[in-house]
Amino acid sequence: MANQLVLYTNRAQDQFRWCWLDADGQPLLDSAASGDLDTLGAMLGEGHHSVWLLLPGNQVVTRELEYAEAEKKHLRRLLPFQLEESVIGDIEQFHFALGPVREGRAIAAYVEQSWLRQLFDHLGEYHIEVQRTWPLPLMLPLPPETDLSEQYPYWTLQMQGDQLLVRYAPNLGFSLDREQARLSLQMLLTAQNRVDNLPRLNLRAETDAELVTLKALLPDELQDRIDEQAVVPFWQLDFAETGRVDLCQGEFSQRLPIERWWRSWQGVVVAAAACLVLYVGVTVYQVNQLEAENIEIRRDIEQVYRSVAGPGNLVDAERQLRQQLTELQPASASGQVTPFLGDLFPALAESGGVTLSAVSYAARSGELSLNVRADTFNAIESLRGDIQTRGLQAELLSASAQGDSHTARLKVTGGRP
């Protein structure tokens, strides 16, 4: 069952080769194919696709650097400056990636940033997302007994058309034109001081003719260092090995697929936005309508209030009316003024010679104050006694006499509820 698609492009980015891997990371050779991006897109069909990307070795440079322990935390940011003297061109034009770091040595790889960005953008047009990116030479298999010492005892060389792929360490390799192969291998031996410690060679090619060509390109001192040689398919690479330098770092690292999510949910978001706008519009309309109704109701309340209370300051009609009503109601059960007067006035009517000059009623206390006048004080006392016989309490508050006229003020309480 195909689980992962691996993609390789040439330097011009106009031809691609691809192959599917099974669940164990082994290439399914029957699925291998080649063509341009249109052909690849037609093969993949609609939807989103994730790939592992292999880059040509003549486009990516791998280097081993030394670092101080104090620089380890900032090594990723220091990489461009450590390579500045050896990089041809402005370091701002390159994308740098950090590989394995161990015992004061670090692996770095760099590639032209605009070239890699163009490749990622072209793949993105076909909804292809790159998860991992490696230089092709680092995918060549190393013998399983390789000793990971300072100098690796094995080199793997593979002929690919007019290109020679060289992997001379787990994270170091390159590719170059066939015409430069012999001289480059001799320079590599000299740079590594391996004249007396020659590496063992593993030669690979896609055809017998290419294998013969590869052997002819070897320097004389390496002719008898061949341990293995084989004709293998292009995709017979080592995908199971871990720890290679991956160029999907920094701005090329895998991010949340926001654009893909947007394409998938765009219709739903637009519909939800339309519903939200409609809801807000209806709500605003209803609020305006309720405000107009509220103004009309307040106007009616004011008219009713004015008809009852007359002119004056209006703040809260209901509260003010309730307050006025409370002031008119008695505080005690005996303070209902109408039945109170019904008990009192018959006594006044039956009293001879007593005249009522003033009356006032206190609603809160339920008290009735009477100002009376009579020819004799006994008439006033007789009235007070008559009031009390009717179940009321009459108290003489004050009395005075002026000639033959006597006046008094009575407080009457205890009216019927």
N, C-alpha and C positions, 0 to 999 in steps of 0.2 A: 504494500500500500504506500502510495506517494505521500510524504509528509512535508517535505521542504523543497522549495525551488531554489536552485543556485544559478546565478547569471554571471556571465563573463562578457566584457566588452573590449574592443580594441582601442587603440589610442585615439583614433578618429571618431569614435562613438557612432559609427555607421553600421557596424556589424556586431551581432550578439550571438553567443552560444549559451544554451541552457540545458539543464538536466535536473531531474527530480531525485531526491534522496528518500530512502525508506526510513522506517522508525529507528533503525540502528545506525543511521548516518552513512549507509552504503549507497553509492550511485546506482540508479536504475538505468543501465546503459541503453535499454530499448527506448527510453524517453528522451534521449539526447537529440537535440535539434539545433538549428541555427537560422539566422535571418535578421531582418531589421526589426525596429520596434513595432511597426504595423503588424508584422507577422507574429511577433510575440504577443501583442495585444489581442489579436484574433484568436490565438491559441488559448489565452487565459480567459477570455470572455468578460462579461460584466462583473462588477463587484470589486472589492478591495483585495489586493494580493501583497503578500510579504515575501521578500527574497533575501538571500545572502548574495553579496556582490563580490566578485573577484576583479581586481584591477591589474592591468598589464604592469610587469615589473619595470619597464623602462619609463613608467610614469610616476612610480613611487620610489622614494629613497629611504632605506633603512640604515640606521646608525646605532652604534653602541657608545654610550657616554659614561664618563665617570662623574660622580657627584660626592660632595661632602655630606656628612650626616645632618648638619644644620640646614642643608638645602632640601632635604627630602620632602618636607611638608609643602614646599613651594616649587617643587620640581616641574610641575605641569606649566606653570607660568614662566619658569626660567628657561624652558626648552628652546624657544626661538632665539634667545640671546646667546645661549651656549653654541648654537649652530650658525650664528650670524656670519662668522668669518668663512665658513665652508660652503654656505649657500650662495649660489649664483643668482643674484637679483635681490630685490627688497624682501625681507622676511614677512612683511605685511601681505605679500602676494601668496603666501603658502598657508596651508592648513597642517598643523602639527598634532601628532597623536603620541601618547605615552604608552609604552608597552610594559613588560615585566620589569620589576625593580628588585635587585638582589645584591647584597654585599658590595655596595658602593658603585654598582654598575646599573645602567638603565638603558632600555631599548627605546629608540625614538623613530618615528616614521613621519615623512612629510610629503605632501602632494600639492600641486598648484591648485589654489582655492577656487579660482574661477572655473577651471576644468571640471573639478568635482561638483561644484554647484550646478553647472550646466547639465551634467549627467543626472544628478538627483532631480532636477526640474523636469528633464525629458521623461524620466521614469514616472514622476508624479502626474504627468499629463495622462498616463495610462492607468492611474490609480495603483501604482506599484510603489510600495513603501520598503525602503532598505532597512533591514534590522542589523546586519553586520557587514563589514567591509574589510577584506584582507587583500594584500598583494598576492598575485598568483604564485610567484616563486616560493612563498612560505607554505604553500599547500602541497609541495612535493614531499613525499614520504621520506623520513629518515629511518635508517635501520633500527629495529627495536632495541638493540644492545648499545645504542649510542651512549657514550659516557659524557655526561654534562659537565665537563671540566672546562678549563679556561680556553683550550683549543680543541675544537670538536674534531674527532678523528675521521668523520665521514663527510663527504660532499655528495649531494644529489644533483645531477645534471640532466636536463631534458631538452631535446630538440623539438621545436614547434615551428614548422615551416622554416622561415629565415631567421627565427629568433632562438637564442639559447637561454634557457632558464637555469639559474644557479641558486641553490640553497646550501650555504656553507656553515650555517648555524641555525638553531631552532627559530630565531627571530631575525635572521639576517639573510638577505638574498637580493638578487637583481636579475634583470634580463637585458640582453643587448643583441645587436645585429650579428649575424654569423661572421662577417668580415672582421669584427673586432674581438672575436671569441678567444683565439689563441693568445693574443697580447694581453687581454684582460685577465685571463687565468694566470699567466706568468706574473703579472703585476700583483695579483691577489696573494700568490705564494710569497712574493717578496715582502709585501706589506705585513704579512703575518709571520714572517721569519720561519717559514716552514720548509726551507731547503733541506734540512736534515730530519724533518718530521712531516713527511708528505702524507696527505689525507688518503683514505680509501675512497674509491669512487663507486657510485651507483648510477649507471647510465640508463636513460629511458628515451624512447622515441615512439611515434605513432606508426612508423613503417620501418621496414628493414633498411631501405635506402637512407632514411634519416639517421638511423642508428650508425650506419657506416660513415655518414658525413660527420656525425658527432665524434666518433673515435678519431677521425682524421684531424679534427680541430684541437685535440688535446696536445699540450706541450710534450716534448719528448720525455721529460722526467715523470710524467703522469701516465704514460702508455702502459706501464706494467703495474699500475695501482688500481686496476679495475677489479672490483669484487663481484659486482652484478651488472648485468645488462639485459634489458628486456624491451620487447615491443608491447606497448600498452595503449589503451584508448586514452584520449585526452582527459576524460573525467575520472580516470583511475587515480584519484588524489586522496589525501589524508584529511577527511572531514571530522574525524573523531578526536584528534589531538586538541588540547586546550592550551591556553596561555599565549596564543599568538597576539601580536599587536593588532588591535582593531581600530580602524580609522573612523568609526562611528562615535566620535567624541566631540565635545564642544557644540558648535552650531550644527553639526551633522549627526548628533546623537538622536536616538529615537525619542520622540516626544508624543504627548497625548494626541491622538488623531482627531483634533478638533475639526479640521476641514471635512474629514470623512463623516464625523458625527453630524456636522451641519448639513451635509448633503442628504444624509439619511432622515434627519428630523426636520428638514426645512419646511416641508408641507405642514407638519403638525404645528411647528412654531408659528407659521403664518396664520393658520386657522385659529390657534390660541390667541394670537395678537389681535385678530379681527374680533373674536369674541370679547376680549378684554376692552377693546375700544368701544364696541357696542354696549357693553355693560356700563362702562363709565359714562357714555353718552346718555343712556336711559336714566342712570342714577342722577346725573346733573339735571336732566329735564324734570325728574320727579322732585328733586330738592327745590328747584325754582318754583314748581307748581305748589308745593307745600308751603314755601315762603309766602307766595301770593295769598294762599288760603289763610295762613296765619295772620297776615296783615289785615285781611277782611274780618277775621274773627276778633282781633284786637280792636278794630274800629267799632264793631257791634258791642263789644264789652264796654268800651268807653261811652257809647251812647246810652246804654242801660245804666251805667254808673252815674252819668250826669243827670239822667232823669230821676234818680233816687237821691243822690247826695248833692246835686247842684254843682256850681263851679268850685274850683279848688285844685290843689296840686294832686295829680294822679300818678302814682308809681306802680302800685299793684292793686288793681281794682278789687279782686277777690279778697285779698288780705285786708284791705282797708274797709270793705263792707262788713267783713266778719268782725273786725275790731269795733266798728260802730254798733253792730248788732249786740255784741257782748256788753258794751257800755249801757245799752238800753235794757238789758236783762238783769233781774235782781240776782244778788249773790246768794240769798237764802231762800228756802222753800216758802217762807211766809211773805215774800215780797212781791207777789203778783198784785199790781196796783188796782185793777178793776174790782176784784172781789173784796180787796181791802177797803176801797171807798164804799162798796155796797154795804159793808158792816158799819162804817163810820157815819155816813151821811144821815141815816135815820135818827141816830142819837142827836146830831146837830139840829135836825128838823124838829125834834120833839122838845129840845131844850128851850125854855122861854127866856127871852131877854139876852141871849148870847148871840153875838154876831161874829161870823168868820171873816177876818180881814185878809188873811194870806194863808196859803198852803204850799208846801214843797215836799217832794218825794225823792228820796235817795235810793236808787235802784240797787246799788251794790249792798247796802246794809238793810234794805227793806224797811226803812224808817220813814214815817210821815210826820212832818212838822206843821203844827197849827198855830197861827196867831189869832187869838180870839179877844173880843171886847164885850163887857157886860156892865150893868149898872151896879151889881154887887159881886163881891168875891165869892159869896156862897153859890151864885149861879154858875160860876166857873167850876167850882168844886163839884157841884151837882152834875155838870156835864162830864167831868172826869170820871165820876163814879158810874154814870150811865154807860160810858164807853167801856169800862172794865166789866160791867155786867154782860156785855155783848161778847166777851171772850178776848178782848184786846187788852194790851198793857198801855196805860196812859200815865205819863210822868210829867209833873209840873217842873218845867225848867226854869222859868222866871215869872215874876208877877210884879205889877206896879199899879199905882193908883194916882189919879190926877182929878181932884175934885170928886164928882160923883161917878166918874168913869174909871173902870178897872180893866187893865189889859194883862194878858198872860200868854206864855208860849208853852205849848204842850208837845211832847214827843210820844207818838203812838206807834207801837210795834205789835207783832203777832197777828198780822193779817192772814186770811185763809190762803192756802196754796191754790 
